[in-house]
Amino acid sequence: MIKDIELETLINDVYEYYGFDFGSYSRASLKRRVERVIQLDGFLHFHEFLSKVRYDPEYYKRVVDEITVNVTEMFRDPAFYAVVRNEILPLLGTKPFIRLWHAGCSTGEEVYSMAIMLKEAGLLHKSLIYATDINATVLETAKKGIFPLRMMKEYSENYRTAGGKEDFSSYYIANYGIAKFDEELATKMVFSQHNLVSDNSFNEFDLILCRNVLIYFDNDLQKRVINLFDESLAVLGFLALGTKETLKYSIDSNKYKQLDKEKIWRKIK
């Protein structure tokens, strides 16, 4: 277990040496992730780990990658995707062009899930999905559209539970233990590095998805990110958060109306 003062030293040194600010991350979550990296890499003492971070830029990048990666899967929380499929996409379909933003897209499974639903709704041709993450390594994985073949059975079940009617295997080619997804899906994706802690709005969107990312931030940073999404969301657009996340304490509640059951809000003014 690392001490609180050691964690603060790491946060300060990372900012001083590299300009990256972990200061607004939830301390409990950050501590768990740092302890995991120290254990994975076999450090017996915190000062050895800290010295490696300070003086080895490549190792620093690895630590940031390990700390910022989020767990994800295709059609994660199928009930959420069923609501998007049945209630949101028909409304977005009335627009001449649809812009979506997956903030904190990780390795891209949820981006491909959305592209599949847009294709099935006949909307992919007039859609563009911006997929961003702070972690450059996971973005490279996401761009390739290659996922472990062993996960396809679970993903197929998620897809069907979310209302999918097609043969899920028609969306990928299986080869040597990997599943390579249809490149037609990727043509409607733009992958880019974006830091929710410090970067600004870069477009106007009809649907923003940032699921299970805010839970890693403290209250002040959560408010900042929610306001960033508010600036980036068109009136009558939709914002989707994770199951333990809310708009409640971050923004004027009169601006948004929550859809029943799921953590999805519509911007009404």
C-alpha positions as CSV (number, residue, x, y, z in Angstrom):
1,M,0.0,0.0,0.0
2,I,1.4,3.4,-0.9
3,K,0.9,6.3,1.5
4,D,-1.2,9.3,0.7
5,I,1.9,11.6,0.8
6,E,3.6,9.3,-1.7
7,L,0.7,9.5,-4.1
8,E,0.8,13.4,-3.8
9,T,4.5,13.3,-4.5
10,L,3.8,11.3,-7.7
11,I,1.1,13.6,-8.8
12,N,3.3,16.7,-8.2
13,D,6.3,15.1,-10.0
14,V,4.4,14.0,-13.0
15,Y,3.0,17.5,-13.4
16,E,6.5,19.1,-12.9
17,Y,8.4,16.7,-15.2
18,Y,5.8,16.1,-17.9
19,G,3.0,18.7,-17.5
20,F,0.3,16.0,-17.0
21,D,-2.1,16.8,-14.2
22,F,-3.5,13.9,-12.2
23,G,-4.5,16.3,-9.5
24,S,-8.2,16.2,-10.2
25,Y,-8.5,12.4,-10.4
26,S,-10.3,10.6,-7.6
27,R,-7.6,9.8,-5.0
28,A,-9.0,6.4,-4.1
29,S,-9.2,5.2,-7.8
30,L,-5.8,6.7,-8.6
31,K,-4.1,5.0,-5.6
32,R,-5.6,1.6,-6.6
33,R,-4.3,2.0,-10.2
34,V,-0.8,3.1,-9.1
35,E,-0.5,0.2,-6.7
36,R,-1.5,-2.1,-9.5
37,V,1.3,-0.8,-11.7
38,I,3.9,-1.0,-8.9
39,Q,2.9,-4.6,-8.3
40,L,2.8,-5.5,-12.0
41,D,6.2,-4.1,-12.6
42,G,7.8,-5.7,-9.5
43,F,8.9,-2.7,-7.5
44,L,9.6,-3.4,-3.9
45,H,9.8,0.3,-2.8
46,F,7.9,3.3,-3.9
47,H,11.0,5.5,-4.3
48,E,12.3,3.1,-7.0
49,F,9.1,3.4,-8.9
50,L,9.0,7.2,-8.5
51,S,12.6,7.5,-9.8
52,K,11.8,5.4,-12.8
53,V,8.8,7.6,-13.6
54,R,10.9,10.8,-13.2
55,Y,13.8,9.8,-15.4
56,D,12.5,7.4,-17.9
57,P,10.0,9.1,-20.3
58,E,9.0,5.8,-22.0
59,Y,8.2,4.2,-18.6
60,Y,6.2,7.3,-17.7
61,K,4.1,6.8,-20.8
62,R,3.5,3.2,-19.8
63,V,2.3,4.3,-16.3
64,V,-0.1,6.9,-17.8
65,D,-1.4,4.2,-20.2
66,E,-2.0,1.8,-17.4
67,I,-3.7,4.3,-15.1
68,T,-6.0,5.8,-17.8
69,V,-7.2,2.7,-19.5
70,N,-10.9,1.9,-18.8
71,V,-12.6,-1.5,-18.9
72,T,-14.9,-1.8,-21.9
73,E,-16.8,-4.3,-24.0
74,M,-19.1,-4.4,-27.0
75,F,-22.8,-3.5,-26.3
76,R,-21.8,-3.0,-22.6
77,D,-25.1,-2.8,-20.6
78,P,-27.4,-4.1,-23.3
79,A,-30.4,-2.3,-21.9
80,F,-28.7,1.0,-22.5
81,Y,-28.1,0.1,-26.1
82,A,-31.7,-1.0,-26.5
83,V,-32.8,2.5,-25.5
84,V,-30.4,4.1,-27.9
85,R,-31.6,1.8,-30.7
86,N,-35.3,2.2,-30.0
87,E,-35.7,5.7,-28.7
88,I,-32.7,7.9,-29.7
89,L,-31.7,6.7,-33.2
90,P,-35.2,7.2,-34.6
91,L,-35.1,10.8,-33.4
92,L,-31.5,11.5,-34.7
93,G,-32.5,9.9,-38.0
94,T,-34.7,12.9,-38.8
95,K,-31.5,15.1,-39.1
96,P,-29.6,15.5,-42.4
97,F,-26.3,14.7,-40.7
98,I,-25.5,13.1,-37.3
99,R,-22.4,13.8,-35.2
100,L,-21.6,11.6,-32.3
101,W,-18.8,11.9,-29.7
102,H,-17.5,8.9,-27.7
103,A,-15.4,10.6,-25.0
104,G,-13.0,8.2,-23.3
105,C,-13.5,5.5,-26.0
106,S,-10.7,3.3,-24.7
107,T,-10.0,0.4,-27.1
108,G,-13.1,1.1,-29.2
109,E,-15.5,-1.7,-28.5
110,E,-18.4,0.7,-27.8
111,V,-17.6,2.8,-30.8
112,Y,-17.9,-0.2,-33.1
113,S,-21.1,-1.1,-31.2
114,M,-22.6,2.2,-32.1
115,A,-21.5,2.0,-35.7
116,I,-23.2,-1.4,-36.0
117,M,-26.5,0.1,-34.6
118,L,-26.3,3.1,-37.0
119,K,-25.8,0.7,-39.9
120,E,-28.8,-1.4,-39.0
121,A,-30.9,1.8,-38.6
122,G,-29.8,2.9,-42.1
123,L,-28.1,6.0,-40.6
124,L,-24.4,5.1,-40.9
125,H,-24.0,6.8,-44.3
126,K,-24.9,10.2,-42.8
127,S,-23.1,9.8,-39.5
128,L,-19.7,10.6,-38.2
129,I,-18.4,9.2,-34.9
130,Y,-15.6,11.1,-33.2
131,A,-13.8,8.8,-30.8
132,T,-11.4,10.3,-28.3
133,D,-9.2,9.2,-25.4
134,I,-6.3,10.5,-23.4
135,N,-4.5,7.2,-23.9
136,A,-2.6,7.1,-27.3
137,T,-2.0,3.3,-27.0
138,V,-5.6,2.3,-26.7
139,L,-6.5,4.7,-29.6
140,E,-4.1,2.7,-31.8
141,T,-5.9,-0.5,-30.9
142,A,-9.3,1.1,-31.5
143,K,-8.3,2.3,-35.0
144,K,-7.5,-1.2,-36.0
145,G,-10.9,-2.6,-35.1
146,I,-9.3,-5.9,-34.0
147,F,-10.6,-7.6,-30.8
148,P,-10.0,-11.0,-29.2
149,L,-12.0,-13.8,-30.9
150,R,-12.6,-15.4,-27.5
151,M,-14.8,-12.3,-26.6
152,M,-17.2,-12.7,-29.6
153,K,-19.5,-15.2,-27.9
154,E,-20.2,-12.7,-25.0
155,Y,-20.4,-9.7,-27.4
156,S,-22.8,-11.6,-29.6
157,E,-25.0,-12.3,-26.6
158,N,-24.9,-8.6,-25.6
159,Y,-25.8,-7.6,-29.1
160,R,-28.8,-9.8,-29.2
161,T,-30.0,-8.7,-25.7
162,A,-29.6,-5.1,-27.0
163,G,-32.1,-5.8,-29.8
164,G,-29.7,-7.0,-32.6
165,K,-31.4,-9.2,-35.2
166,E,-28.5,-9.9,-37.6
167,D,-25.9,-12.6,-37.5
168,F,-23.3,-10.9,-35.3
169,S,-20.4,-12.8,-37.0
170,S,-21.3,-11.1,-40.3
171,Y,-19.6,-7.9,-38.9
172,Y,-16.1,-9.4,-38.6
173,I,-13.6,-11.8,-40.1
174,A,-12.2,-14.4,-37.7
175,N,-8.5,-15.3,-38.1
176,Y,-5.8,-16.6,-35.8
177,G,-7.7,-15.8,-32.6
178,I,-8.7,-12.3,-33.5
179,A,-11.8,-10.7,-34.9
180,K,-11.3,-8.0,-37.5
181,F,-14.4,-5.8,-37.9
182,D,-15.8,-4.6,-41.2
183,E,-13.8,-1.6,-42.5
184,E,-17.1,0.0,-43.7
185,L,-17.8,0.7,-40.0
186,A,-14.4,2.4,-39.5
187,T,-14.8,4.8,-42.4
188,K,-17.3,6.7,-40.3
189,M,-15.0,7.1,-37.3
190,V,-12.4,9.7,-36.5
191,F,-10.0,8.7,-33.7
192,S,-8.1,11.5,-31.9
193,Q,-6.3,12.1,-28.6
194,H,-8.3,14.4,-26.3
195,N,-7.8,15.2,-22.6
196,L,-11.0,15.9,-20.7
197,V,-9.0,17.5,-17.9
198,S,-7.5,20.3,-20.0
199,D,-8.8,20.3,-23.6
200,N,-11.8,22.3,-25.0
201,S,-14.8,21.7,-27.1
202,F,-14.0,21.0,-30.7
203,N,-17.4,20.5,-32.4
204,E,-21.2,20.4,-31.9
205,F,-22.7,17.0,-31.4
206,D,-26.1,15.3,-31.5
207,L,-25.1,12.5,-29.1
208,I,-22.3,12.4,-26.6
209,L,-21.3,9.2,-24.8
210,C,-18.9,9.2,-21.9
211,R,-19.7,6.1,-19.9
212,N,-17.9,5.1,-16.7
213,V,-15.1,7.8,-17.1
214,L,-16.4,10.5,-14.7
215,I,-16.2,8.1,-11.7
216,Y,-12.4,8.4,-11.8
217,F,-12.6,12.2,-11.4
218,D,-13.2,14.4,-8.3
219,N,-16.3,16.6,-8.0
220,D,-14.7,19.7,-9.5
221,L,-13.4,18.0,-12.5
222,Q,-16.7,16.2,-13.0
223,K,-18.4,19.6,-13.2
224,R,-15.8,20.9,-15.6
225,V,-16.3,17.9,-17.9
226,I,-20.1,18.1,-17.8
227,N,-19.9,21.8,-18.7
228,L,-17.6,20.8,-21.6
229,F,-20.2,18.4,-22.8
230,D,-22.9,21.0,-22.4
231,E,-21.0,23.4,-24.6
232,S,-20.5,20.6,-27.2
233,L,-24.1,19.3,-27.3
234,A,-26.7,20.7,-29.7
235,V,-30.1,21.6,-28.3
236,L,-32.3,18.5,-28.4
237,G,-29.1,16.4,-28.4
238,F,-28.5,13.5,-26.0
239,L,-25.8,12.9,-23.3
240,A,-25.2,9.4,-22.1
241,L,-23.2,8.7,-18.9
242,G,-22.3,5.5,-16.9
243,T,-24.5,3.7,-14.5
244,K,-23.0,5.5,-11.4
245,E,-22.8,8.9,-13.0
246,T,-25.2,11.9,-12.9
247,L,-25.7,15.5,-14.1
248,K,-27.5,16.2,-10.8
249,Y,-24.9,18.4,-9.1
250,S,-23.0,19.7,-12.1
251,I,-25.4,21.8,-14.2
252,D,-28.8,23.5,-14.2
253,S,-31.3,20.6,-14.1
254,N,-33.8,22.7,-16.1
255,K,-31.6,22.4,-19.2
256,Y,-31.9,18.6,-19.4
257,K,-34.6,16.0,-19.2
258,Q,-33.6,12.5,-18.1
259,L,-34.9,9.5,-20.1
260,D,-36.6,6.8,-18.0
261,K,-34.4,4.1,-16.5
262,E,-31.1,4.8,-18.2
263,K,-28.4,7.5,-17.6
264,I,-29.3,9.4,-20.7
265,W,-30.3,13.1,-20.7
266,R,-31.8,15.2,-23.5
267,K,-30.8,18.9,-23.7
268,I,-34.0,20.8,-23.9
269,K,-32.7,24.4,-23.9
